[in-house]
Amino acid sequence: MTTIAPSGFRTHEVFNQAPPRVDVNEYTSNIPLVEGVAHYDADWAQPELTEVGALVGTESFQHDAELANTITPEFHSHDKWGNRIDEVEFHPAYHRIIGAAVEHGAHTSAWADPKPGANVARAASFMMFAQIEPGHSCPISMTHSVVPALAEFSPELSELWLPRLYSRGYDGRLAAPGEKPGVLFGMAMTEKQGGSDVRANTTRAVQNSDGTWSLTGHKWFCSAPMSDGFLILAQTGPGAEPAERLSGASLSCFLVPRVLEDGTRNVFRIQRLKDKLGNKSNASSEIELDGTIGHLVGEPGRGVRTIIEMVSRTRLDCVYGSTAGMRQSVAEALWHTRNRAAFGATLIDQPAMTAVAADLALESEAATATALRLARAHDEDADDTEKAFRRLATAVAKYWICKRGPHHAYEALECLGGNGYTEAFPVARRYREQPVMAVWEGSGNVIALDVLRAMTREPESVAAFDAELTKARGASALFDAHQDRMRASLAELATLDPAQAQFRARAVAASMALGLQGSLLLRTAPTAVAEAFLAARLGEDRDLEYGSLPAGTDFAAILDRH
């Protein structure tokens, strides 16, 4: 009996699917980013940023991002002969990504070549790399953030370590820091019994005869354990009694090398890698220190003061990271909806989808405007008013933008339908990634309380913040009314006792964030963008969900920028 094979499988023809989103320049296609870079005095960086945008948009870079997140870091406690090695092995794709970020100065370029717009250019580069692969940006951020702590508090360590930090060379091996083309940094502050309350730390440091210190204790979260150096908090002083710990009076900050200058491996015992919701390409760990060599940074007992600038800078990078995630979410959602049809029309042309996509784009643009404004305030030419502004605005932005990230990613995921819910598309990974920026370096309550602390201890920051918003005064009745309400809330807050003020902290921080974003868009974005944002976030008909934009919104003007 003869069977006739079918001539073809017509059901296997693929149609009405978006083509691969590759070879899109992630810089030139992001109009709000391009305009913001020029507006904030970093136009000189356009050539290199265009180069970075082309690089991260390539198919090979995107594939490396996928590999780094699916073939995740693996911890090796011992070698095959039984020697303790405490190494974390990464897929080569991770090393290619982080090496490219270092090569383009996404870590310390703003410190190595300080000038007007330097932090803006660095922020743009950092955000593009983090848009495609966010996990590697953790050690990139900490390497950037360690610089001011060393520069301000430890001239001797700065002389040795800053040239290494400024280098654009990368080598992922554990080796003597002086033998490597460049170094990366991590940090280990929190412990299992304390978390954000670092005063409860039990890690102890004892001074050695040669001036170094020996640290003994544990850390609950050590970010990027294969880094070349770490800033670590430990108790010092006579006994570091519980009363001293409660006040933080005995906490000191130390630079702990992963490998000592002579090539000897420092005692740095990795207990396990954290099994995290997202951030899979980056290794986070629990570690034990046992006579581990460290170098004092700053004065004994002033560890929190020493490390606070590093914390502030990493909080700013959390804003950048969430903003990068919003850009990725918008880019992927728009690519899909512009290339797929349903019910007789392309998805983006369906009014309900148009409204959702435009609202997501508004959120992304507002975050971008805020991130770049903050970046400019951190440049070396910042005056006292700028410094006061950034002190409060960084905390406000960290609170709001990082909290908006997860729901924004979810809504973008929904734009892709079933495709978005699969790991084959990057939006699912982004949805799992966004919460880490809200948790890292202070979750919501910690940051909201930091807003209160800044207002109480540095009242000049409130005046500077209000002055920034006032630059848009008179451009919108909605904005003016919001600023008036915000001012009233701040005045009321100043009359409350600390416990009552805490109840209001989140609401006030959110109000300030929306005021800042509204002011920035009124001054720097097209009128259609600013008016739609204000109506959607501050108008009487505002909604809790994306996609409720008022009649008359110029959707094309909003979406054409993305």
C-alpha positions in Angstrom: 0.0 0.0 0.0 1.4 3.4 -1.0 0.9 6.5 1.1 1.2 9.9 -0.4 3.0 12.4 1.8 1.4 15.8 2.1 2.9 18.5 -0.1 3.3 20.9 2.8 1.9 22.1 6.1 0.0 25.2 5.4 -0.9 25.5 9.2 2.8 26.1 9.9 2.9 29.4 8.1 3.6 32.2 10.6 1.8 35.4 10.0 0.5 38.3 12.1 3.4 38.1 14.5 5.8 41.0 15.2 9.2 40.5 13.6 12.2 40.3 15.9 13.0 43.7 17.5 16.7 43.7 16.7 19.1 46.3 15.3 17.1 49.2 16.6 19.3 51.9 18.0 18.1 52.2 21.6 19.4 55.8 21.8 18.3 57.5 18.7 14.9 55.8 18.8 14.3 57.2 22.4 13.4 60.8 21.6 12.9 61.8 25.3 16.3 60.5 26.2 18.0 62.3 23.2 16.3 65.6 24.0 17.1 65.3 27.7 20.8 64.6 27.1 21.0 67.8 25.0 18.9 69.9 27.4 21.1 69.0 30.4 24.4 69.9 28.8 25.6 66.5 27.6 25.2 67.1 23.9 29.0 66.4 23.6 28.3 62.7 24.4 25.9 62.1 21.5 28.4 60.2 19.4 29.3 57.6 22.1 25.7 57.3 23.3 24.6 56.6 19.7 27.3 53.9 19.6 26.0 52.4 22.8 22.5 52.5 21.5 23.5 50.6 18.4 25.4 48.0 20.4 22.7 47.1 22.9 20.2 46.9 20.1 22.0 44.2 18.3 20.7 40.7 18.1 23.9 39.4 19.7 23.8 41.7 22.7 20.1 40.8 23.3 21.0 37.1 23.0 23.8 37.6 25.5 21.2 39.2 27.9 19.0 36.1 27.5 21.8 33.7 28.1 23.0 35.6 31.2 19.5 35.3 32.7 18.8 31.7 31.8 22.2 30.2 32.5 22.5 31.8 35.9 25.5 32.2 38.2 26.8 29.0 39.8 28.5 28.9 43.2 31.5 26.6 43.7 32.6 26.3 47.3 35.5 24.0 46.7 37.7 22.9 43.8 37.9 19.3 42.7 40.8 18.6 45.1 38.8 19.9 48.1 40.3 23.3 48.5 37.9 26.1 49.5 37.7 28.6 46.7 34.4 30.4 47.1 33.9 31.3 43.5 30.9 32.2 41.4 30.9 31.1 37.8 29.1 33.2 35.2 28.2 32.4 31.6 30.6 34.1 29.2 27.7 36.2 28.0 27.6 38.0 31.4 31.2 38.9 31.1 30.7 40.2 27.6 27.9 42.5 28.8 29.6 43.9 31.8 32.8 44.3 29.9 31.0 46.4 27.3 29.4 48.5 30.0 32.8 49.2 31.6 34.4 49.9 28.2 31.8 52.6 27.6 32.2 54.1 31.0 28.8 53.2 32.4 30.5 52.8 35.8 32.8 55.7 36.6 33.0 58.0 33.6 31.4 60.9 35.4 34.1 60.7 38.1 37.0 60.1 35.7 36.1 63.1 33.5 34.0 65.5 35.5 32.4 68.4 33.7 28.9 69.8 33.1 26.6 67.0 31.8 29.0 64.2 32.8 26.5 62.5 35.1 23.8 63.0 32.4 25.9 61.2 29.8 26.8 58.5 32.3 23.1 58.1 33.3 22.1 57.7 29.6 24.7 55.1 29.0 23.9 53.2 32.2 20.2 53.2 31.4 20.7 51.8 27.9 22.8 48.9 29.2 20.3 48.3 32.0 17.4 48.4 29.6 18.6 45.3 27.8 20.3 43.5 30.7 19.7 44.8 34.2 21.5 42.4 36.4 25.0 43.5 35.6 24.1 47.1 36.5 24.3 46.2 40.2 28.1 46.0 40.3 28.4 48.8 37.7 26.3 51.0 40.1 28.2 50.1 43.2 31.5 50.8 41.4 30.3 54.2 40.5 28.9 54.8 44.0 32.0 53.8 46.0 34.1 56.7 44.6 32.8 59.6 46.7 33.1 57.5 49.9 36.8 56.8 49.2 37.6 60.2 47.8 36.1 62.1 50.7 37.1 60.0 53.6 40.3 58.1 52.7 43.0 59.9 50.7 45.5 57.0 51.0 43.0 54.4 49.8 41.8 56.8 47.1 45.3 57.1 45.7 45.6 53.4 45.3 42.1 52.4 44.3 40.6 55.3 42.3 42.8 54.9 39.2 41.7 51.2 39.1 38.0 52.2 39.5 38.3 54.8 36.7 39.8 52.3 34.3 37.7 51.0 31.4 39.3 47.6 31.4 37.5 44.5 32.8 38.7 41.1 33.9 36.3 38.8 35.8 38.9 36.6 37.4 39.8 36.6 41.1 43.3 38.1 41.0 45.4 40.7 42.8 43.7 44.1 42.1 47.0 45.6 40.9 47.3 42.9 38.2 43.9 43.6 36.7 43.0 46.1 34.0 40.3 47.6 36.2 38.2 46.7 39.3 34.6 46.5 40.3 33.1 47.0 43.8 30.3 45.6 45.8 28.9 46.2 49.3 27.8 44.2 52.3 25.8 46.2 54.9 22.8 44.2 56.1 22.7 41.2 58.4 20.0 38.6 59.1 18.9 40.1 62.4 18.8 43.7 61.2 18.2 44.3 57.6 17.8 48.1 57.0 18.6 48.7 60.7 22.3 48.4 60.3 22.8 49.5 63.9 21.9 45.9 64.9 24.9 44.6 63.0 27.1 42.1 65.0 30.1 41.9 62.7 33.2 43.0 64.7 36.4 44.6 63.6 39.7 44.5 65.6 42.7 46.5 64.6 45.9 44.7 63.7 49.5 45.8 64.5 50.1 46.8 60.8 47.1 49.2 60.8 44.7 46.8 59.0 41.7 45.4 60.7 40.3 41.9 61.0 36.6 41.5 60.5 34.5 38.6 61.8 30.8 38.1 61.3 28.2 37.5 58.7 26.3 39.5 56.0 22.8 38.6 54.9 23.1 40.3 51.5 26.4 40.8 49.7 25.9 42.1 46.2 28.2 40.8 43.5 30.5 38.6 45.5 33.1 38.3 42.7 33.8 42.0 42.9 37.4 43.1 43.6 36.5 45.1 46.7 33.6 45.8 49.1 32.5 48.5 51.5 31.4 46.7 54.7 30.1 47.9 58.0 31.4 46.4 61.3 31.3 47.3 65.0 34.5 48.7 66.5 35.4 50.3 69.8 35.7 48.8 73.3 33.3 46.0 73.4 30.8 47.6 71.0 28.2 47.1 73.7 24.5 46.8 72.8 23.8 50.4 73.8 26.5 51.6 71.4 25.1 49.4 68.7 21.6 50.8 69.1 23.0 54.3 68.6 25.2 53.3 65.8 28.1 54.9 67.6 30.5 52.0 67.1 29.8 51.2 63.4 32.7 51.8 61.2 33.2 51.4 57.4 35.9 49.2 55.8 37.2 48.5 52.4 37.6 44.7 52.1 39.5 43.4 49.1 38.4 40.1 47.7 42.1 39.3 46.9 44.9 41.0 48.8 47.7 43.0 47.0 50.1 40.1 47.1 47.6 37.8 45.4 46.5 36.0 48.6 42.8 35.4 48.7 41.1 37.2 51.6 38.8 35.2 53.8 35.5 35.6 52.1 33.3 32.6 52.6 30.2 32.5 50.5 27.4 30.5 52.3 25.0 30.4 49.4 23.6 32.5 46.5 20.2 34.0 47.0 17.4 32.5 44.9 15.8 35.8 43.9 12.5 36.6 42.2 14.4 38.4 39.4 17.9 39.9 38.9 18.9 36.4 38.0 22.1 37.2 36.1 23.6 39.0 39.1 24.9 36.9 42.0 23.7 38.0 45.5 25.0 36.0 48.4 25.3 35.4 52.1 28.8 35.6 53.3 30.9 34.9 56.4 34.0 36.8 57.5 36.5 35.3 59.8 39.6 37.3 60.4 39.0 38.9 57.0 41.4 41.8 56.3 39.9 45.3 55.9 41.0 48.9 55.7 39.3 51.6 57.7 37.5 54.2 55.5 36.8 57.4 57.4 36.8 57.7 61.2 36.1 54.8 63.6 32.4 54.9 64.7 31.4 57.0 61.7 30.6 54.2 59.3 27.1 55.2 58.5 28.3 58.8 57.7 31.0 57.4 55.5 28.9 55.0 53.5 25.8 57.3 53.2 27.1 58.9 50.0 27.5 55.5 48.4 24.0 54.7 49.5 22.7 57.9 48.0 24.3 57.3 44.7 23.1 53.7 44.4 19.6 55.0 45.2 19.9 57.4 42.3 21.0 54.4 40.1 17.8 52.6 41.2 15.9 55.5 39.7 17.9 55.0 36.5 17.3 51.3 36.6 13.5 51.6 37.0 13.5 54.2 34.2 15.4 51.9 32.0 12.9 49.1 32.7 10.0 51.4 31.8 11.7 52.2 28.5 12.2 48.6 27.7 8.5 47.9 28.6 7.3 50.7 26.3 9.6 49.7 23.5 8.5 46.1 23.5 4.8 46.9 23.9 4.8 49.4 21.1 6.8 47.1 18.8 4.2 44.3 19.3 1.1 46.5 19.0 2.5 48.3 15.9 3.1 44.9 14.2 0.1 42.9 15.1 -3.5 43.1 14.0 -6.8 42.0 15.6 -10.4 42.6 14.8 -9.6 44.3 11.5 -7.0 46.8 12.6 -3.4 47.0 13.9 -3.5 46.8 17.7 -2.0 50.3 18.2 -4.8 51.7 16.1 -7.5 50.2 18.4 -8.5 53.2 20.6 -8.4 51.2 23.9 -4.9 50.0 23.1 -3.8 53.4 21.9 -4.8 54.9 25.2 -2.9 52.3 27.2 0.3 52.5 25.1 0.2 56.3 25.3 -0.2 56.3 29.1 2.7 53.8 29.5 4.8 56.1 27.3 3.9 59.1 29.5 5.1 57.3 32.6 8.3 56.4 30.8 8.9 59.9 29.6 8.2 61.4 33.1 10.7 59.0 34.6 13.3 59.8 32.0 12.9 63.6 32.6 13.3 63.1 36.3 16.3 60.8 36.0 18.2 63.2 33.8 17.3 66.3 35.9 18.7 64.5 39.0 21.8 63.4 37.0 22.5 67.1 36.1 22.1 68.1 39.8 24.9 65.6 40.7 27.5 67.2 38.4 30.6 68.9 39.9 29.3 72.4 39.1 26.3 71.9 41.4 25.9 74.9 43.8 24.5 74.7 47.3 20.9 75.1 46.0 21.4 72.2 43.6 22.9 70.0 46.3 19.9 70.8 48.6 17.5 70.0 45.8 19.1 66.7 44.9 19.2 65.6 48.6 15.4 65.6 48.8 14.6 65.0 45.1 16.7 61.8 44.9 14.7 60.2 47.8 11.4 61.4 46.4 12.2 60.0 43.0 13.5 56.8 44.3 10.3 56.3 46.3 7.9 57.0 43.4 9.6 55.9 40.2 10.8 52.6 41.6 7.3 51.9 43.0 5.7 52.6 39.6 8.0 50.2 37.8 6.4 46.8 38.6 2.8 47.8 37.6 4.1 49.6 34.6 5.9 46.4 33.5 2.8 44.3 34.1 0.6 46.6 31.9 3.2 46.4 29.2 3.3 42.7 29.5 -0.5 42.6 29.0 -0.1 44.5 25.8 1.7 41.5 24.3 -1.0 39.1 25.5 0.1 35.5 25.9 3.4 36.3 24.3 4.2 38.7 27.1 3.6 36.0 29.7 6.2 33.7 28.3 9.9 33.8 29.1 10.7 33.9 25.4 10.0 37.6 25.4 11.9 40.0 27.6 8.9 41.7 29.2 8.3 38.8 31.6 11.8 39.0 32.7 11.4 42.8 33.2 8.3 42.2 35.3 10.3 40.1 37.7 13.2 42.6 37.6 11.4 45.8 38.4 10.7 45.2 42.2 14.4 44.9 43.0 14.9 48.7 42.4 12.2 49.4 44.9 13.7 47.1 47.5 17.4 47.7 47.0 19.0 50.5 49.2 15.8 51.1 51.1 12.3 49.8 50.4 9.2 52.1 50.4 9.0 52.9 54.1 12.7 53.4 54.5 12.8 55.9 51.6 9.6 57.7 52.7 11.1 58.1 56.2 14.3 59.4 54.6 12.1 62.1 52.9 10.9 63.1 56.3 14.4 63.1 57.7 15.7 65.4 54.9 12.9 67.8 55.4 13.5 67.9 59.2 17.3 68.0 59.2 17.9 70.0 56.0 15.0 72.4 55.7 16.8 74.2 52.9 16.1 71.1 50.7 12.4 71.8 51.0 12.9 75.4 49.8 15.1 74.2 46.9 12.6 71.5 45.9 9.7 74.0 45.9 11.8 76.5 43.9 12.4 73.8 41.3 8.6 73.2 40.9 7.9 76.9 40.9 9.8 77.3 37.6 6.7 75.8 35.9 4.2 78.0 37.9 1.5 79.5 35.7 1.8 77.1 32.8 -1.0 74.9 34.0 -3.9 75.4 36.4 -3.8 71.7 37.3 -0.2 71.9 38.2 -0.6 75.1 40.2 -3.4 73.6 42.3 -1.3 70.5 42.9 1.7 72.6 44.1 -0.6 74.5 46.4 -1.9 71.3 47.9 1.6 69.9 48.2 2.7 73.1 50.1 -0.2 72.8 52.5 0.6 69.1 53.1 4.3 70.0 53.9 3.2 72.8 56.2 0.9 70.5 58.0 3.5 67.8 58.2 5.9 70.2 60.0 3.3 70.5 62.9 2.9 66.8 63.5 4.8 64.7 66.0 7.2 62.1 64.5 4.8 59.2 64.9 1.9 61.1 63.2 4.2 62.3 60.5 5.1 58.7 59.6 1.4 58.1 58.7 1.6 60.9 56.1 5.1 60.1 54.7 4.1 58.1 51.7 1.4 60.4 50.6 3.6 63.4 50.8 6.4 61.7 49.0 4.0 60.7 46.2 2.6 64.2 45.9 6.1 65.7 45.7 7.1 63.2 43.0 4.1 64.0 40.8 4.8 67.7 41.3 8.4 67.3 40.2 7.5 65.3 37.2 4.7 67.7 36.2 7.0 70.7 36.5 9.7 69.0 34.4 7.4 68.0 31.6 5.8 71.4 31.5 9.2 72.9 31.0 11.0 70.4 28.7 8.4 68.2 26.9 5.9 69.1 24.1 2.7 70.6 25.3 0.7 67.5 24.3 2.8 65.3 26.6 2.8 67.6 29.6 -1.0 68.3 29.4 -1.9 64.6 29.0 0.4 63.6 31.9 -1.1 66.2 34.2 -4.6 65.3 33.3 -4.0 61.6 33.8 -2.2 62.0 37.1 -3.7 65.1 38.7 -7.0 65.7 36.9 -10.5 65.1 38.4 -11.1 62.1 36.2 -7.8 60.4 36.9 -7.8 56.7 37.3 -5.7 54.1 39.2 -5.1 52.1 36.0 -3.2 53.0 32.8 -5.2 53.9 29.7 -7.6 56.5 31.2 -6.6 59.5 29.2 -8.9 62.5 28.7 -10.8 63.2 25.5 -8.7 65.4 23.2 -5.4 63.8 24.0 -3.0 64.0 21.1 -2.0 60.3 21.1 0.1 60.5 18.0 2.3 63.3 19.4 2.9 61.2 22.5 3.6 57.9 20.8 5.8 59.3 18.0 8.4 60.1 20.6 8.7 56.4 21.5 
